[in-house]
């Protein structure tokens, strides 16, 4: 075993002991580990000196180890709030300016994501060079950027036609789709329970679609909106699989975000040159600009908070917190957008909520 492998093994050993050392102070943990130096100084590994796969252990042990779950919960609450701002902001964008296209917010999200990623990488000394990774990981990074662009388009366009509460509720089903995709591409096991939940969620989605406008044109647009949000949930589920591949390959969490932002910027430049009618730069009002800024800042903050929260607790324990966004967006439908829910909507919401809750309950048992 070479020196780097020894450090890697040491880092994983320290991290596992820390997880089992609840209730102990930092000094007590050090004494148990029989080390004098800070653990995060012993766990620095990676492709370059600026990429430390275990550097988060340092921040972990600076706090009481019993507070790790609390930190994870707080970060997940921040992420949930940020995503709520993103989705409500997109809906407000169409209220203030119905002529906007989904490429308008993507332009701003790409610019802010690229800017914040560069600043964050500079401060944390993160290596963003895609060539420092193996060809398989390079393809996965680029695929994540492409999937992010397609997902954002479907989500933004779908929000133009249907209520934000319904859209986010359907979008929340992406982990269920992820199970199917993982079974196909990663050969992971899929159970009859997953299949039953998928079929039941389809029933819930169908009930949500029954409350349509009497105007044939508006009703057709609403149907398109549901299809786009459903496609967005599927693409987001596929994105989860790609992110899992990147995580297993040791890719820093900031790298896919950076190239996602870069891809958004390249797409926007292409549209400006060849399809300028799809962007409405001259029509931006003050309210629309505020929506874009809020969406962009919240998008980056939500991504970071979401990925950081999993460092302090299991994702399965934190996932239920993210579903609170459904409550916030449904409240926004009623209080801000004055959407009228009928009985089929309520039954559909209950069914989909049941589909989201069952995996969590079964996992706890």
BELDA-V260637 format. One record per residue. N is the residue number from 1. RES is the residue in three letters. SS is DSSP state (hx for helix, st for strand, lp for the rest). Layout:
n,res,ss
N,RES,SS
N,RES,SS
This chain:
n,res,ss
1,UNK,lp
2,UNK,lp
3,UNK,hx
4,UNK,hx
5,UNK,hx
6,UNK,hx
7,UNK,hx
8,UNK,hx
9,UNK,hx
10,UNK,hx
11,UNK,hx
12,UNK,hx
13,UNK,hx
14,UNK,hx
15,UNK,hx
16,UNK,hx
17,UNK,hx
18,UNK,hx
19,UNK,hx
20,UNK,lp
21,UNK,lp
22,UNK,lp
23,UNK,lp
24,UNK,lp
25,UNK,lp
26,UNK,hx
27,UNK,hx
28,UNK,hx
29,UNK,hx
30,UNK,hx
31,UNK,hx
32,UNK,hx
33,UNK,hx
34,UNK,lp
35,UNK,lp
36,UNK,lp
37,UNK,lp
38,UNK,lp
39,UNK,hx
40,UNK,hx
41,UNK,hx
42,UNK,hx
43,UNK,lp
44,UNK,lp
45,UNK,lp
46,UNK,lp
47,UNK,lp
48,UNK,lp
49,UNK,lp
50,UNK,lp
51,UNK,lp
52,UNK,lp
53,UNK,lp
54,UNK,lp
55,UNK,lp
56,UNK,hx
57,UNK,hx
58,UNK,hx
59,UNK,hx
60,UNK,hx
61,UNK,hx
62,UNK,hx
63,UNK,lp
64,UNK,lp
65,UNK,hx
66,UNK,hx
67,UNK,hx
68,UNK,hx
69,UNK,hx
70,UNK,hx
71,UNK,hx
72,UNK,hx
73,UNK,hx
74,UNK,hx
75,UNK,hx
76,UNK,hx
77,UNK,hx
78,UNK,hx
79,UNK,hx
80,UNK,hx
81,UNK,hx
82,UNK,hx
83,UNK,hx
84,UNK,hx
85,UNK,hx
86,UNK,hx
87,UNK,hx
88,UNK,hx
89,UNK,hx
90,UNK,hx
91,UNK,hx
92,UNK,hx
93,UNK,hx
94,UNK,hx
95,UNK,hx
96,UNK,hx
97,UNK,lp
98,UNK,lp
99,UNK,lp
100,UNK,lp
101,UNK,lp
102,UNK,hx
103,UNK,hx
104,UNK,hx
105,UNK,hx
106,UNK,hx
107,UNK,hx
108,UNK,hx
109,UNK,hx
110,UNK,hx
111,UNK,hx
112,UNK,hx
113,UNK,hx
114,UNK,hx
115,UNK,hx
116,UNK,hx
117,UNK,hx
118,UNK,hx
119,UNK,hx
120,UNK,hx
121,UNK,hx
122,UNK,hx
123,UNK,hx
124,UNK,hx
125,UNK,lp
126,UNK,lp
127,UNK,lp
128,UNK,lp
129,UNK,lp
130,UNK,hx
131,UNK,hx
132,UNK,hx
133,UNK,lp
134,UNK,lp
135,UNK,hx
136,UNK,hx
137,UNK,hx
138,UNK,hx
139,UNK,hx
140,UNK,hx
141,UNK,hx
142,UNK,hx
143,UNK,hx
144,UNK,hx
145,UNK,hx
146,UNK,hx
147,UNK,hx
148,UNK,hx
149,UNK,hx
150,UNK,hx
151,UNK,hx
152,UNK,hx
153,UNK,hx
154,UNK,hx
155,UNK,hx
156,UNK,hx
157,UNK,hx
158,UNK,hx
159,UNK,hx
160,UNK,lp
161,UNK,lp
162,UNK,lp
163,UNK,lp
164,UNK,hx
165,UNK,hx
166,UNK,hx
167,UNK,hx
168,UNK,hx
169,UNK,hx
170,UNK,hx
171,UNK,hx
172,UNK,lp
173,UNK,lp
174,UNK,hx
175,UNK,hx
176,UNK,hx
177,UNK,hx
178,UNK,hx
179,UNK,hx
180,UNK,hx
181,UNK,hx
182,UNK,hx
183,UNK,hx
184,UNK,hx
185,UNK,hx
186,UNK,lp
187,UNK,lp
188,UNK,lp
189,UNK,lp
190,UNK,lp
191,UNK,lp
192,UNK,hx
193,UNK,hx
194,UNK,hx
195,UNK,hx
196,UNK,hx
197,UNK,hx
198,UNK,hx
199,UNK,hx
200,UNK,hx
201,UNK,hx
202,UNK,hx
203,UNK,hx
204,UNK,hx
205,UNK,hx
206,UNK,hx
207,UNK,hx
208,UNK,hx
209,UNK,hx
210,UNK,lp
211,UNK,lp
212,UNK,lp
213,UNK,lp
214,UNK,lp
215,UNK,lp
216,UNK,hx
217,UNK,hx
218,UNK,hx
219,UNK,hx
220,UNK,hx
221,UNK,hx
222,UNK,hx
223,UNK,hx
224,UNK,hx
225,UNK,hx
226,UNK,hx
227,UNK,hx
228,UNK,hx
229,UNK,hx
230,UNK,hx
231,UNK,hx
232,UNK,hx
233,UNK,hx
234,UNK,hx
235,UNK,hx
236,UNK,hx
237,UNK,hx
238,UNK,hx
239,UNK,hx
240,UNK,hx
241,UNK,hx
242,UNK,hx
243,UNK,hx
244,UNK,hx
245,UNK,hx
246,UNK,hx
247,UNK,hx
248,UNK,hx
249,UNK,lp
250,UNK,lp
251,UNK,lp
252,UNK,lp
253,UNK,hx
254,UNK,hx
255,UNK,hx
256,UNK,hx
257,UNK,hx
258,UNK,hx
259,UNK,hx
260,UNK,hx
261,UNK,hx
262,UNK,hx
263,UNK,hx
264,UNK,hx
265,UNK,hx
266,UNK,hx
267,UNK,hx
268,UNK,hx
269,UNK,hx
270,UNK,hx
271,UNK,hx
272,UNK,hx
273,UNK,hx
274,UNK,hx
275,UNK,lp
276,UNK,hx
277,UNK,hx
278,UNK,hx
279,UNK,lp
280,UNK,lp
281,UNK,hx
282,UNK,hx
283,UNK,hx
284,UNK,lp
285,UNK,lp
286,UNK,hx
287,UNK,hx
288,UNK,hx
289,UNK,hx
290,UNK,hx
291,UNK,hx
292,UNK,hx
293,UNK,hx
294,UNK,hx
295,UNK,hx
296,UNK,hx
297,UNK,hx
298,UNK,hx
299,UNK,hx
300,UNK,hx
301,UNK,hx
302,UNK,hx
303,UNK,hx
304,UNK,hx
305,UNK,hx
306,UNK,hx
307,UNK,hx
308,UNK,hx
309,UNK,hx
310,UNK,lp
311,UNK,lp
312,UNK,lp
313,UNK,lp
314,UNK,lp
315,UNK,hx
316,UNK,hx
317,UNK,hx
318,UNK,hx
319,UNK,hx
320,UNK,hx
321,UNK,hx
322,UNK,hx
323,UNK,lp
324,UNK,hx
325,UNK,hx
326,UNK,hx
327,UNK,hx
328,UNK,hx
329,UNK,hx
330,UNK,hx
331,UNK,hx
332,UNK,hx
333,UNK,hx
334,UNK,hx
335,UNK,hx
336,UNK,lp
337,UNK,lp
338,UNK,lp
339,UNK,lp
340,UNK,lp
341,UNK,lp
342,UNK,lp
343,UNK,hx
344,UNK,hx
345,UNK,hx
346,UNK,hx
347,UNK,hx
348,UNK,hx
349,UNK,hx
350,UNK,hx
351,UNK,hx
352,UNK,hx
353,UNK,hx
354,UNK,hx
355,UNK,hx
356,UNK,hx
357,UNK,hx
358,UNK,hx
359,UNK,hx
360,UNK,hx
361,UNK,hx
362,UNK,hx
363,UNK,hx
364,UNK,hx
365,UNK,lp
